Amino acid sequence: MDYAKTYRALETFLRDKVLRGEESAIEEDTPLLEWGILTSLTTMELVAHIQQEFGISIPVDRMFGDNFKDLRSITRLVVELGGGTPGSEPQETATAHGASEVQG
């Protein structure tokens, strides 16, 4: 996964949907949690966006502050989890029980 494309896609989402187009600058190290840019609600919106945009689910054991403290950390998390390029769809795979499961 391309770090720069992922970063830009996440930055755009934060600026358009979380900051609602405000002229605030978001840098790689802007403290999103500390400054209240990401709250519990906006973090869940971001997680839903990551699932839809990159086709991955963030495991519960990766849902902690250090992974969401700034844009750099969020981008690294998405890249580490192997999400597809922005706009990719989750892939369906068959499970051992014959049911479909969304993979990311």
Secondary structure, 3 states (H helix, E strand, C coil): CCHHHHHHHHHHHHHHHHCCCCCCCCCCCCCCCCCCCCCHHHHHHHHHHHHHHHCCCCCHHHCCHHHCCCHHHHHHHHHHCCCCCCCCCCEEEECCCCCEEEEC
